[in-house]
């Protein structure tokens, strides 16, 4: 269960179908979509 902030809905939402991705700068993040509007939502993951 990953919680992220949807900028379109302006509220915290539970990310639908989260996937772990690596961004261009090397940081890890969870990428998914907002369940109500479908806007992409990203959440950074802590480095271990």
PQR file of N, CA, C, O and H, with PARSE charges and radii, in Angstrom:
ATOM      1  N   UNK A   1       0.846  -1.173   0.000 -0.4000 1.5000
ATOM      2  CA  UNK A   1       0.000   0.000   0.000 -0.0000 2.0000
ATOM      3  C   UNK A   1       0.895   1.241   0.000  0.5500 1.7000
ATOM      4  O   UNK A   1       1.630   1.491   0.955 -0.5500 1.4000
ATOM      5  N   UNK A   2       0.819   2.001  -1.073 -0.4000 1.5000
ATOM      6  CA  UNK A   2       1.617   3.209  -1.197 -0.0000 2.0000
ATOM      7  C   UNK A   2       0.689   4.418  -1.275  0.5500 1.7000
ATOM      8  O   UNK A   2      -0.279   4.428  -2.035 -0.5500 1.4000
ATOM      9  H   UNK A   2       0.222   1.797  -1.849  0.4000 1.0000
ATOM     10  N   UNK A   3       1.000   5.426  -0.483 -0.4000 1.5000
ATOM     11  CA  UNK A   3       0.209   6.650  -0.460 -0.0000 2.0000
ATOM     12  C   UNK A   3       1.014   7.751  -1.141  0.5500 1.7000
ATOM     13  O   UNK A   3       2.190   7.947  -0.835 -0.5500 1.4000
ATOM     14  H   UNK A   3       1.787   5.418   0.134  0.4000 1.0000
ATOM     15  N   UNK A   4       0.379   8.464  -2.060 -0.4000 1.5000
ATOM     16  CA  UNK A   4       1.028   9.566  -2.749 -0.0000 2.0000
ATOM     17  C   UNK A   4       0.093  10.750  -2.840  0.5500 1.7000
ATOM     18  O   UNK A   4      -1.081  10.651  -2.486 -0.5500 1.4000
ATOM     19  H   UNK A   4      -0.577   8.305  -2.308  0.4000 1.0000
ATOM     20  N   UNK A   5       0.611  11.877  -3.317 -0.4000 1.5000
ATOM     21  CA  UNK A   5      -0.188  13.093  -3.436 -0.0000 2.0000
ATOM     22  C   UNK A   5      -0.547  13.312  -4.901  0.5500 1.7000
ATOM     23  O   UNK A   5       0.335  13.414  -5.754 -0.5500 1.4000
ATOM     24  H   UNK A   5       1.565  11.958  -3.605  0.4000 1.0000
ATOM     25  N   UNK A   6      -1.840  13.382  -5.190 -0.4000 1.5000
ATOM     26  CA  UNK A   6      -2.320  13.653  -6.546 -0.0000 2.0000
ATOM     27  C   UNK A   6      -2.434  15.167  -6.701  0.5500 1.7000
ATOM     28  O   UNK A   6      -3.184  15.815  -5.971 -0.5500 1.4000
ATOM     29  H   UNK A   6      -2.557  13.299  -4.498  0.4000 1.0000
ATOM     30  N   UNK A   7      -1.685  15.731  -7.658 -0.4000 1.5000
ATOM     31  CA  UNK A   7      -1.698  17.182  -7.835 -0.0000 2.0000
ATOM     32  C   UNK A   7      -2.987  17.663  -8.492  0.5500 1.7000
ATOM     33  O   UNK A   7      -3.361  18.825  -8.327 -0.5500 1.4000
ATOM     34  H   UNK A   7      -1.075  15.205  -8.251  0.4000 1.0000
ATOM     35  N   UNK A   8      -3.666  16.806  -9.222 -0.4000 1.5000
ATOM     36  CA  UNK A   8      -4.916  17.203  -9.865 -0.0000 2.0000
ATOM     37  C   UNK A   8      -6.075  17.209  -8.868  0.5500 1.7000
ATOM     38  O   UNK A   8      -6.882  18.139  -8.857 -0.5500 1.4000
ATOM     39  H   UNK A   8      -3.363  15.862  -9.356  0.4000 1.0000
ATOM     40  N   UNK A   9      -6.157  16.166  -8.025 -0.4000 1.5000
ATOM     41  CA  UNK A   9      -7.211  16.082  -7.004 -0.0000 2.0000
ATOM     42  C   UNK A   9      -6.874  16.909  -5.765  0.5500 1.7000
ATOM     43  O   UNK A   9      -7.764  17.263  -4.992 -0.5500 1.4000
ATOM     44  H   UNK A   9      -5.501  15.411  -8.033  0.4000 1.0000
ATOM     45  N   UNK A  10      -5.576  17.221  -5.574 -0.4000 1.5000
ATOM     46  CA  UNK A  10      -5.068  17.952  -4.411 -0.0000 2.0000
ATOM     47  C   UNK A  10      -5.372  17.246  -3.094  0.5500 1.7000
ATOM     48  O   UNK A  10      -5.808  17.864  -2.122 -0.5500 1.4000
ATOM     49  H   UNK A  10      -4.853  16.933  -6.202  0.4000 1.0000
ATOM     50  N   UNK A  11      -5.129  15.929  -3.086 -0.4000 1.5000
ATOM     51  CA  UNK A  11      -5.288  15.156  -1.857 -0.0000 2.0000
ATOM     52  C   UNK A  11      -4.401  13.922  -1.912  0.5500 1.7000
ATOM     53  O   UNK A  11      -3.924  13.529  -2.977 -0.5500 1.4000
ATOM     54  H   UNK A  11      -4.774  15.427  -3.876  0.4000 1.0000
ATOM     55  N   UNK A  12      -4.187  13.315  -0.745 -0.4000 1.5000
ATOM     56  CA  UNK A  12      -3.416  12.085  -0.674 -0.0000 2.0000
ATOM     57  C   UNK A  12      -4.301  10.927  -1.112  0.5500 1.7000
ATOM     58  O   UNK A  12      -5.455  10.821  -0.696 -0.5500 1.4000
ATOM     59  H   UNK A  12      -4.574  13.634   0.120  0.4000 1.0000
ATOM     60  N   UNK A  13      -3.747  10.060  -1.957 -0.4000 1.5000
ATOM     61  CA  UNK A  13      -4.501   8.926  -2.485 -0.0000 2.0000
ATOM     62  C   UNK A  13      -3.641   7.668  -2.409  0.5500 1.7000
ATOM     63  O   UNK A  13      -2.415   7.744  -2.331 -0.5500 1.4000
ATOM     64  H   UNK A  13      -2.810  10.146  -2.295  0.4000 1.0000
ATOM     65  N   UNK A  14      -4.288   6.533  -2.434 -0.4000 1.5000
ATOM     66  CA  UNK A  14      -3.584   5.257  -2.504 -0.0000 2.0000
ATOM     67  C   UNK A  14      -3.263   4.995  -3.968  0.5500 1.7000
ATOM     68  O   UNK A  14      -4.152   5.030  -4.819 -0.5500 1.4000
ATOM     69  H   UNK A  14      -5.284   6.471  -2.497  0.4000 1.0000
ATOM     70  N   UNK A  15      -1.988   4.732  -4.264 -0.4000 1.5000
ATOM     71  CA  UNK A  15      -1.547   4.570  -5.647 -0.0000 2.0000
ATOM     72  C   UNK A  15      -2.084   3.269  -6.221  0.5500 1.7000
ATOM     73  O   UNK A  15      -1.962   2.205  -5.614 -0.5500 1.4000
ATOM     74  H   UNK A  15      -1.266   4.704  -3.573  0.4000 1.0000
ATOM     75  N   UNK A  16      -2.684   3.377  -7.408 -0.4000 1.5000
ATOM     76  CA  UNK A  16      -3.216   2.207  -8.107 -0.0000 2.0000
ATOM     77  C   UNK A  16      -2.111   1.626  -8.980  0.5500 1.7000
ATOM     78  O   UNK A  16      -1.457   2.369  -9.712 -0.5500 1.4000
ATOM     79  H   UNK A  16      -2.783   4.241  -7.901  0.4000 1.0000
ATOM     80  N   UNK A  17      -1.892   0.336  -8.921 -0.4000 1.5000
ATOM     81  CA  UNK A  17      -0.865  -0.421  -9.649 -0.0000 2.0000
ATOM     82  C   UNK A  17       0.529   0.195  -9.528  0.5500 1.7000
ATOM     83  O   UNK A  17       1.101   0.627 -10.529 -0.5500 1.4000
ATOM     84  H   UNK A  17      -2.423  -0.267  -8.327  0.4000 1.0000
ATOM     85  N   UNK A  18       1.091   0.241  -8.294 -0.4000 1.5000
ATOM     86  CA  UNK A  18       2.429   0.830  -8.131 -0.0000 2.0000
ATOM     87  C   UNK A  18       3.519  -0.053  -8.734  0.5500 1.7000
ATOM     88  O   UNK A  18       3.471  -1.279  -8.633 -0.5500 1.4000
ATOM     89  H   UNK A  18       0.626  -0.110  -7.481  0.4000 1.0000
ATOM     90  N   UNK A  19       4.507   0.596  -9.367 -0.4000 1.5000
ATOM     91  CA  UNK A  19       5.666  -0.091  -9.925 -0.0000 2.0000
ATOM     92  C   UNK A  19       6.909   0.657  -9.473  0.5500 1.7000
ATOM     93  O   UNK A  19       6.913   1.887  -9.421 -0.5500 1.4000
ATOM     94  H   UNK A  19       4.546   1.592  -9.450  0.4000 1.0000
ATOM     95  N   UNK A  20       7.966  -0.081  -9.144 -0.4000 1.5000
ATOM     96  CA  UNK A  20       9.211   0.575  -8.752 -0.0000 2.0000
ATOM     97  C   UNK A  20       9.996   0.919 -10.001  0.5500 1.7000
ATOM     98  O   UNK A  20      10.237   0.056 -10.845 -0.5500 1.4000
ATOM     99  H   UNK A  20       7.963  -1.080  -9.186  0.4000 1.0000
ATOM    100  N   UNK A  21      10.399   2.179 -10.123 -0.4000 1.5000
ATOM    101  CA  UNK A  21      11.151   2.652 -11.275 -0.0000 2.0000
ATOM    102  C   UNK A  21      12.393   3.388 -10.795  0.5500 1.7000
ATOM    103  O   UNK A  21      12.463   3.827  -9.647 -0.5500 1.4000
ATOM    104  H   UNK A  21      10.204   2.880  -9.438  0.4000 1.0000
ATOM    105  N   UNK A  22      13.381   3.519 -11.692 -0.4000 1.5000
ATOM    106  CA  UNK A  22      14.575   4.302 -11.410 -0.0000 2.0000
ATOM    107  C   UNK A  22      14.526   5.537 -12.297  0.5500 1.7000
ATOM    108  O   UNK A  22      14.410   5.427 -13.517 -0.5500 1.4000
ATOM    109  H   UNK A  22      13.325   3.162 -12.624  0.4000 1.0000
ATOM    110  N   UNK A  23      14.614   6.713 -11.682 -0.4000 1.5000
ATOM    111  CA  UNK A  23      14.558   7.966 -12.420 -0.0000 2.0000
ATOM    112  C   UNK A  23      15.904   8.263 -13.082  0.5500 1.7000
ATOM    113  O   UNK A  23      16.889   7.574 -12.819 -0.5500 1.4000
ATOM    114  H   UNK A  23      14.708   6.802 -10.691  0.4000 1.0000
ATOM    115  N   UNK A  24      15.949   9.280 -13.934 -0.4000 1.5000
ATOM    116  CA  UNK A  24      17.174   9.618 -14.670 -0.0000 2.0000
ATOM    117  C   UNK A  24      18.341   9.950 -13.751  0.5500 1.7000
ATOM    118  O   UNK A  24      19.493   9.674 -14.086 -0.5500 1.4000
ATOM    119  H   UNK A  24      15.149   9.840 -14.148  0.4000 1.0000
ATOM    120  N   UNK A  25      18.050  10.543 -12.589 -0.4000 1.5000
ATOM    121  CA  UNK A  25      19.122  10.915 -11.671 -0.0000 2.0000
ATOM    122  C   UNK A  25      19.539   9.759 -10.760  0.5500 1.7000
ATOM    123  O   UNK A  25      20.395   9.946  -9.895 -0.5500 1.4000
ATOM    124  H   UNK A  25      17.114  10.767 -12.317  0.4000 1.0000
ATOM    125  N   UNK A  26      18.955   8.566 -10.931 -0.4000 1.5000
ATOM    126  CA  UNK A  26      19.360   7.396 -10.171 -0.0000 2.0000
ATOM    127  C   UNK A  26      18.510   7.110  -8.944  0.5500 1.7000
ATOM    128  O   UNK A  26      18.695   6.077  -8.301 -0.5500 1.4000
ATOM    129  H   UNK A  26      18.260   8.414 -11.634  0.4000 1.0000
ATOM    130  N   UNK A  27      17.583   7.998  -8.602 -0.4000 1.5000
ATOM    131  CA  UNK A  27      16.727   7.770  -7.429 -0.0000 2.0000
ATOM    132  C   UNK A  27      15.653   6.745  -7.743  0.5500 1.7000
ATOM    133  O   UNK A  27      15.179   6.650  -8.875 -0.5500 1.4000
ATOM    134  H   UNK A  27      17.433   8.837  -9.125  0.4000 1.0000
ATOM    135  N   UNK A  28      15.274   5.981  -6.731 -0.4000 1.5000
ATOM    136  CA  UNK A  28      14.200   5.010  -6.862 -0.0000 2.0000
ATOM    137  C   UNK A  28      12.880   5.695  -6.511  0.5500 1.7000
ATOM    138  O   UNK A  28      12.832   6.558  -5.635 -0.5500 1.4000
ATOM    139  H   UNK A  28      15.659   6.058  -5.812  0.4000 1.0000
ATOM    140  N   UNK A  29      11.806   5.300  -7.206 -0.4000 1.5000
ATOM    141  CA  UNK A  29      10.494   5.869  -6.947 -0.0000 2.0000
ATOM    142  C   UNK A  29       9.431   4.836  -7.263  0.5500 1.7000
ATOM    143  O   UNK A  29       9.677   3.879  -7.999 -0.5500 1.4000
ATOM    144  H   UNK A  29      11.844   4.599  -7.918  0.4000 1.0000
ATOM    145  N   UNK A  30       8.248   5.034  -6.704 -0.4000 1.5000
ATOM    146  CA  UNK A  30       7.083   4.237  -7.051 -0.0000 2.0000
ATOM    147  C   UNK A  30       6.234   5.054  -8.009  0.5500 1.7000
ATOM    148  O   UNK A  30       5.916   6.212  -7.739 -0.5500 1.4000
ATOM    149  H   UNK A  30       8.048   5.811  -6.107  0.4000 1.0000
ATOM    150  N   UNK A  31       5.869   4.447  -9.125 -0.4000 1.5000
ATOM    151  CA  UNK A  31       5.055   5.114 -10.128 -0.0000 2.0000
ATOM    152  C   UNK A  31       3.731   4.383 -10.230  0.5500 1.7000
ATOM    153  O   UNK A  31       3.689   3.154 -10.289 -0.5500 1.4000
ATOM    154  H   UNK A  31       6.127   3.506  -9.345  0.4000 1.0000
ATOM    155  N   UNK A  32       2.661   5.143 -10.251 -0.4000 1.5000
ATOM    156  CA  UNK A  32       1.333   4.562 -10.387 -0.0000 2.0000
ATOM    157  C   UNK A  32       0.370   5.610 -10.877  0.5500 1.7000
ATOM    158  O   UNK A  32       0.772   6.600 -11.488 -0.5500 1.4000
ATOM    159  H   UNK A  32       2.696   6.141 -10.203  0.4000 1.0000
ATOM    160  N   UNK A  33      -0.910   5.394 -10.610 -0.4000 1.5000
ATOM    161  CA  UNK A  33      -1.903   6.364 -11.042 -0.0000 2.0000
ATOM    162  C   UNK A  33      -2.923   6.589  -9.939  0.5500 1.7000
ATOM    163  O   UNK A  33      -3.096   5.756  -9.049 -0.5500 1.4000
ATOM    164  H   UNK A  33      -1.237   4.590 -10.114  0.4000 1.0000
ATOM    165  N   UNK A  34      -3.588   7.723 -10.016 -0.4000 1.5000
ATOM    166  CA  UNK A  34      -4.628   8.077  -9.053 -0.0000 2.0000
ATOM    167  C   UNK A  34      -5.873   7.254  -9.381  0.5500 1.7000
ATOM    168  O   UNK A  34      -6.264   7.184 -10.546 -0.5500 1.4000
ATOM    169  H   UNK A  34      -3.448   8.400 -10.739  0.4000 1.0000
ATOM    170  N   UNK A  35      -6.504   6.631  -8.388 -0.4000 1.5000
ATOM    171  CA  UNK A  35      -7.676   5.811  -8.666 -0.0000 2.0000
ATOM    172  C   UNK A  35      -8.898   6.616  -9.113  0.5500 1.7000
ATOM    173  O   UNK A  35      -9.772   6.065  -9.781 -0.5500 1.4000
ATOM    174  H   UNK A  35      -6.187   6.688  -7.441  0.4000 1.0000
ATOM    175  N   UNK A  36      -8.984   7.898  -8.767 -0.4000 1.5000
ATOM    176  CA  UNK A  36     -10.179   8.659  -9.125 -0.0000 2.0000
ATOM    177  C   UNK A  36     -10.055   9.385 -10.457  0.5500 1.7000
ATOM    178  O   UNK A  36     -11.030   9.451 -11.206 -0.5500 1.4000
ATOM    179  H   UNK A  36      -8.274   8.346  -8.224  0.4000 1.0000
ATOM    180  N   UNK A  37      -8.853   9.946 -10.781 -0.4000 1.5000
ATOM    181  CA  UNK A  37      -8.738  10.725 -12.025 -0.0000 2.0000
ATOM    182  C   UNK A  37      -7.769  10.126 -13.035  0.5500 1.7000
ATOM    183  O   UNK A  37      -7.812  10.497 -14.208 -0.5500 1.4000
ATOM    184  H   UNK A  37      -8.062   9.892 -10.173  0.4000 1.0000
ATOM    185  N   UNK A  38      -6.898   9.211 -12.618 -0.4000 1.5000
ATOM    186  CA  UNK A  38      -5.976   8.561 -13.536 -0.0000 2.0000
ATOM    187  C   UNK A  38      -4.676   9.301 -13.779  0.5500 1.7000
ATOM    188  O   UNK A  38      -3.874   8.868 -14.606 -0.5500 1.4000
ATOM    189  H   UNK A  38      -6.864   8.909 -11.665  0.4000 1.0000
ATOM    190  N   UNK A  39      -4.443  10.403 -13.084 -0.4000 1.5000
ATOM    191  CA  UNK A  39      -3.216  11.180 -13.227 -0.0000 2.0000
ATOM    192  C   UNK A  39      -2.035  10.380 -12.676  0.5500 1.7000
ATOM    193  O   UNK A  39      -2.169   9.728 -11.641 -0.5500 1.4000
ATOM    194  H   UNK A  39      -5.094  10.755 -12.412  0.4000 1.0000
ATOM    195  N   UNK A  40      -0.865  10.419 -13.357 -0.4000 1.5000
ATOM    196  CA  UNK A  40       0.315   9.725 -12.823 -0.0000 2.0000
ATOM    197  C   UNK A  40       0.727  10.293 -11.462  0.5500 1.7000
ATOM    198  O   UNK A  40       0.729  11.506 -11.252 -0.5500 1.4000
ATOM    199  H   UNK A  40      -0.756  10.949 -14.198  0.4000 1.0000
ATOM    200  N   UNK A  41       1.079   9.381 -10.539 -0.4000 1.5000
ATOM    201  CA  UNK A  41       1.499   9.763  -9.183 -0.0000 2.0000
ATOM    202  C   UNK A  41       2.840   9.099  -8.911  0.5500 1.7000
ATOM    203  O   UNK A  41       3.004   7.899  -9.133 -0.5500 1.4000
ATOM    204  H   UNK A  41       1.078   8.395 -10.709  0.4000 1.0000
ATOM    205  N   UNK A  42       3.802   9.886  -8.426 -0.4000 1.5000
ATOM    206  CA  UNK A  42       5.131   9.372  -8.085 -0.0000 2.0000
ATOM    207  C   UNK A  42       5.381   9.585  -6.599  0.5500 1.7000
ATOM    208  O   UNK A  42       4.961  10.588  -6.021 -0.5500 1.4000
ATOM    209  H   UNK A  42       3.669  10.861  -8.245  0.4000 1.0000
ATOM    210  N   UNK A  43       6.083   8.608  -5.982 -0.4000 1.5000
ATOM    211  CA  UNK A  43       6.506   8.715  -4.586 -0.0000 2.0000
ATOM    212  C   UNK A  43       7.939   8.237  -4.524  0.5500 1.7000
ATOM    213  O   UNK A  43       8.250   7.139  -4.987 -0.5500 1.4000
ATOM    214  H   UNK A  43       6.424   7.794  -6.451  0.4000 1.0000
ATOM    215  N   UNK A  44       8.823   9.054  -3.954 -0.4000 1.5000
ATOM    216  CA  UNK A  44      10.215   8.663  -3.803 -0.0000 2.0000
ATOM    217  C   UNK A  44      10.343   7.600  -2.720  0.5500 1.7000
ATOM    218  O   UNK A  44       9.630   7.629  -1.717 -0.5500 1.4000
ATOM    219  H   UNK A  44       8.571   9.945  -3.577  0.4000 1.0000
ATOM    220  N   UNK A  45      11.272   6.649  -2.938 -0.4000 1.5000
ATOM    221  CA  UNK A  45      11.532   5.563  -2.002 -0.0000 2.0000
ATOM    222  C   UNK A  45      12.849   5.863  -1.302  0.5500 1.7000
ATOM    223  O   UNK A  45      13.802   6.309  -1.942 -0.5500 1.4000
ATOM    224  H   UNK A  45      11.851   6.626  -3.753  0.4000 1.0000
ATOM    225  N   UNK A  46      12.915   5.623   0.004 -0.4000 1.5000
ATOM    226  CA  UNK A  46      14.136   5.864   0.762 -0.0000 2.0000
ATOM    227  C   UNK A  46      15.256   4.957   0.263  0.5500 1.7000
ATOM    228  O   UNK A  46      15.029   3.795  -0.075 -0.5500 1.4000
ATOM    229  H   UNK A  46      12.141   5.261   0.524  0.4000 1.0000
ATOM    230  N   UNK A  47      16.462   5.506   0.223 -0.4000 1.5000
ATOM    231  CA  UNK A  47      17.631   4.702  -0.110 -0.0000 2.0000
ATOM    232  C   UNK A  47      18.005   3.870   1.111  0.5500 1.7000
ATOM    233  O   UNK A  47      17.874   4.330   2.245 -0.5500 1.4000
ATOM    234  H   UNK A  47      16.647   6.449   0.497  0.4000 1.0000
ATOM    235  N   UNK A  48      18.468   2.653   0.879 -0.4000 1.5000
ATOM    236  CA  UNK A  48      18.772   1.759   1.990 -0.0000 2.0000
ATOM    237  C   UNK A  48      20.143   1.952   2.507  0.5500 1.7000
ATOM    238  O   UNK A  48      20.550   1.269   3.447 -0.5500 1.4000
ATOM    239  H   UNK A  48      18.575   2.279  -0.042  0.4000 1.0000
TER
END
